């Protein structure tokens, strides 16, 4: 969120800001917010879409109309916002510029409107807010202050990894290694976050270590779940995967975020743990797997066939992981069944995020893959669908973003990981070591 200083400012919003966050009007405290009329025209072009952009466009239009009606005034002269600021729609000085323009010309018209506002308000700082980096560069070159939306961002190198290394007495290392629970107060050092994954190192013999996880609700360091046997034939291959599997199997941790590059095992571990919870332990009634379907810019309706045939190209990565678990993984829990049988029985449900909106999802194990392509608002919509006893897992790689309205530092996945790190019901692990294959790992490093 943009933090306003004590000096009164005028913020001019670009179209992508409102499509990213339709509630952006209220994020600028008591400063004035100006929306160029060209932005309204651009938003109008999205309102018939069934995608999240279409829903956001309709929300913006309704909100503007409600503000106009509630204030009993004019959007051109300004209506008062709840935060104390003034919202108005700016019309260009030359009315002839209101004719329909192509995208490039529309960007130019919006920027020109921001420049006109700056020239009319020399005594008030004017800030152009856009998520388009090229437009920020152009604004800066023209002497107009430009900022990105949703500050402060969350740089990946500053994102909480979920793993904390601590030097402790050797006796504690031995007890945790024997899978004993140890009171947190005996560590002698405060644990920074609930559900922090702990690497406990012998203070006198640093090569001696033990793994555990802080359980702040009970005030204990608890042994990791899963162990070497893993889940459904999928065994953790490195320290990070051990921690991830532990969080995935803990029913008390309702929200898990797994961030990592391709091949680190995020989705595979999440699905294997979900099958163990749903099929073996029965802690959840069903496994629901979903992912965004917009990376190629088309909804499922453009594809031929039944709904299952439409979904197959988008959900193929999920099916590939399930097939691996049921075949190559030789999962003991499969008992000769295929994942198609569990899908047919309703134990596994795979569907796009488009259909989750508006649903209530009680007692489900929900895995959302490719969550880096979601905006914070979209992730909020998904998490608020979770009913009683539901566990949700968000996985993704912030370096592989296809959504033009988010970036590596401003997306739903990293936002949730950062904002929930202090919550006892949430856990997070950043996975860095690729385990898919030596070739895949080298490609990730070199290309």
N, C-alpha and C positions, 0 to 999 in steps of 0.2 A: 504494500500500500504506500502511496506517495505521502511523505511526511511534510506537512506544511510548516513553514517557519512563521514567526510572529508578524512578518511583513505581509500585508495583504497582496494577493496575487490573482492573476487571471489565467486560468488553464483552458487552452483550446484543445479539444479532443478530436482525434482522428477516428475514422470509421472502425478500424481494427480494434481499438480500445473497447468500444461498446459491444462489438461482436464477441470479444474475448470475455468481457464482464459486463452484462447488461445493467448491473447495479453500480457502475462506475461513478455515476453522478454524485453519490453520497460518500465518495472516498477522498474528498479534497477539503474536509473540515469546513471552515467558514469562508473559504475563498470562492471567487466567482468562477463558474464553469460555462464555457461557450461552446456550442455545437454548431459548426458551419452548416448551412442548409444543404450543401452538397453531401454531407455525411448522411442526412436524412434520406436523400435520393439514393445513395448507395445502399443503405440499409433496406430500403424498399425493394431492392432487387433480390434480397435474400428471403423475404417474408414467406414465400410459398414453399420453401424447401422443408423437407421433413427431418433434416439433420439438426444437430445442436445449433449450428449457425442460424438456421431458420427459426428455431425456437427463441434464440437470443434476440434476433431481429424483431420478432413479434412482441417480445417482452419490452424492448426499448420503445417501440411505437406506443404500446399501451401505457407505459410509465410516463412518457411525455404528454400523452393525452390526459391522463389522470392529473398530472401536475398542473396542466393548463386549466383544467376544469375546476380542480380543488382551489387553486389560487384566485380563480375568477379574473385572471389578468391575461396578459399576452406574452407568449414565448419570445416575441421580438423585443419587447421592453424588459422582460425578465420576470421570473416567478421565484419565490423564496423557497429554498430547500430546508430540510429538517435540521441540517447542520449549521444553518445561518447564512450560507452563501446564496448567491443569485445565479439561477440558470437561465440562459437565454439562447435563442437560435439566431445566428448571425447571417444576414443577407449581404451579398457583395454590393459594393458601391455602384457597380454597373449592372443593372438588371438583365442586360443581354447575355451575361455569363450564366444565366439560369437554364439555358438550353441544355439538352441531354448531351453528355460528354462521354468519351471512352474512358477506360480505366486510367490511362496515363494522364489524360487531360483532367480527370477528376482529382487526382492527386495534386496536380498543379493548382487547380482551383481552390482546394482546401488549404494548401500552403499559402496561396495568395491572400485568402481571407484572414489567415493568422497574421500575415504581415500587415494587412490593413488595420487589424485590431491593435497590433503593437504601435503602429504610427499614430493611432487615435488616442492611445493611453500612454503617453511618454513618461508619466509620473508613477505608473504602476507596472511592476514586472509582469511580463506576458510570457507564458511557458507553453510551448507546443508539445502535446503528449501524443506519441505515436509508437507503435510496436514495429514499424517499418524502418529498418536501419538505414536504408538508402534515403528515405525521406528525412530522417534526422540529420544525415550528412548534408543534404541540400539546404535544410533549414539553418544549420550552423554556418554554411558558406554564405548565406544571405544575412547573417547577423542576428538570427532569431534563436533564442534559447530553446533547446529541444531536449526532452527527456523520454526515457522508456517508461512504460507503465509497470505497476506492481513492484516498486522498490520498497524495501531492499530485496534484491534477488538472493539466490542461494547458490553461490559458486560451488561447483562439484568438488573442488579441492578443499572446501570448507564444510562440506556436508558431513554430518555425524555418521561415522562408520558403523556404529553399533557395537564395536569391540573395544574393550579397555584392558590394557596390560598393567599389572600391579605386582610389586615386589612385596612378598609376605613371608612370614616365618615358615621354615621347612615343614614344621608339624602340620600346618594348615594345608600345604600342598599334598602331604601324604593322606590326610583325611578326605580331601576332595577327590584324590585319585582312587581312594577306596569307595567312592560314591556315597560318602557321608554328607549330610547337610551341616553347614557351618554357619553360625550367626554372623551377620554382616559386621557387627561391632567388633568381632575378633580380628578383622582384617587390619584394623588400625588406621585405615585410610577410607574416607567416605567414597561411596560409589556415586558417580555423577548423575546417572539416569536409572530409572526403573527398568528392569529387564535388560540391563547392560550385559553383554556377553563378556565373560572374564577369562583372561589368560593369566593365571596365577603363577608367578615365578619365585622360586626359592631365592631369598635375598642373599644367601651365602653360596649357593650353587646355582647360578643362573640357567644352567642347562636343564635343570629339573623343573618341569612345569605340570600344571593340571588345568583342566578346562571346567568351567562352571558358568552359571548364570545367576545374576542377582535377582532375588524375588523380594522386592521391597515391601510388598503387602505383608508377608510373613517375617520379613527381616532376616532372610536366610540366603546363603549361597547354595543353590541346588545343583545336583548332578545333571548332566545333559540327558535328554530323552533320545531315543533312537539308537544310540550306540553304534557299534560296528555293523550290526545286522541291518540297519537302515529301515526302509519301508517299502514293501512290495518289491523286493529284489533290487531296489535302488539304494546303494550304499554311499555315504558321504566319502569323498576322496581327499578333502583337505579341511583345514581348521574352519574356514568360513562356512563350508557346507555343513559341518557338524553343528555349528551355531544356528544356521538357518533351519535345519531339520528340527532342532530342539524347539525353536519358536513355532514352527509349523505344527508340531504335535501337541503343544500345550493348549488345552481348551480354555485356560484362563486368559490367554493372550488373544484378544478378539480382532486385532488389526495387526497385520504383518506387512512390512514393505521390504522388498528385495530388489536392490539396485545392482546392476552389473552388466558388463559387456556381453556380447554374444558368446555362447558356449560355456558360461560359468555354471549352468545347471539350474537357473532360477525356476523356469517353468517345470522342468522335469521333477525337481524336488517337491515343488508345490503340489503337483498332481499326485505323486506317489504318497505324500503325507496325507493328502485329502482322501485318497482311496483307503488308506489305513484307518482314518477317523470315521469314514462313512460306512465302509463295507465290513471291516474287521471289528472295530470298537463300538460302532453304532452311536457315537457321540453327536453325529449330525445326520439328518434325514436324507440329504441329497447333496451331490457335488454339482455345482453350477459353474461352468467355465464360460468366460466371455472375453471379448476383445473388441477394440474399435474396428470399424469396417471402412473407414474413409481414407486410408493411405493412398489409394489410387484416385480419389476424388469422386467415387461413385457409390451410391447406395445399393443395397441388394436388389432393389426393384429393377435395376437395369440389366441384371443377369437373367438368362433364360431358365425355365424349369420350375420345379416345386421349390418350397422354401428350403428343404434339405439340400437340393442341388444348387440353389442360390448361395447358401452358406458355405458349401464345401470349399471353394477357393479361398475364402477368408479364414476359415477355421482349420484348414489343412495342417498348419503347424501344431495345433492342439491335438488333432487326431494322430499325427506322427509321433508325438510324445506318448500318447496313450498306447499306441501300437508297440512302441519300444518297451514300455512297462509290461505289457501283456505277453511279449514274445522274447526279445533279447534279454530283458530283465529277469525272465523266468520267475515271475512273482509267485510266491507260494499261495498268496491270497486269491489268485486268479482261478484256481481249481478247474483248469481246463476251459474256462469261459473266455469269450472275447469281449472287448470293450463295447462292441456293437450290441451284445446281449444286455449289458448294463444300461446302455442308452435306451434300448427298446423297453426295458423294465422301468425306466424313469429314475434310476439311481444316479445316472450321469445325464446332465442336460447341458448342451452346448448351444449358445445363442449369442447374437450380437448385442452390444450395449444399447442399441437403438430400442430394443424391446424391454429393457430393464426399467426404464423411466416410468414411474407411476406404480410399480409393483411393490408389494411388501414381501420380504424374504425372511421368514422365521426359520430357525434351526437348519440353516444351510451352511455348507462350506463353499464360499464364493471365491473363485480365482479370477482375477482380472489381469490378463496378459497385455503387454504393450501399453502399460498405463502411462508411459512417458508422453504419449500422444494426446493425453487428456489435459484440459485446462483445470485449474483448481476448482472452478465452479462445477465442472462436470464430475470431478471426483467427489465433491461434496454431495452432489445429487445421488451418486451411486451409494456412498456410505450411509446416507440417510434412508436408503431403502432397506437396510439391514434390520431385521427384527430380532426378537428374543433368541438368544443362544446362537446367533449366526456369527461365523468367523469369516473375515474377508482378507484376502491376500492380494497385494498389488505388486506386480513384477514389471520390470522394464529396464531399458538401456537409454539413459538421457542423451547419449551420443548418436542415437539412431532415431531422430524425430522427423516424422513426415508431415505433421500438422504445422501449417505456416503461421499459426497464431500462438505458438509456444516455442520456447527454446530450452537449451540444456539447463539454464538457471531458473527458468520460470515455467514449470509444468506441474501438473497435479501430483505426480509421483514424488518428486523431491520436496514439494511443498508439504505434503502429508508427512513424509519422513522427518522433516525438520520440526514441524509444529506439534507432532505427537510424541516427540522423544521424551517428554516429561510425564507422559501419561502411563499409569500402571497397566492399562489394558492394551498397550501397543508395544511392538518390538520391531527392530530394524537391523538389517545386516547388509553391508556393501560387499559384494563378491568381486574379487579382482583376478583370480586365477582361473583361466580357461581349462575345461576338462573334456571338451567335445572330442578333440583330436589334436595331435601335435601340429598338423597342417593348419587347422582352424585357428589355433593359438598364434602361430607365426603370422598368419594372414592378418589377424587383428592387430598385431604389433607393428607389422611392416607396411601395411597398405592404408 
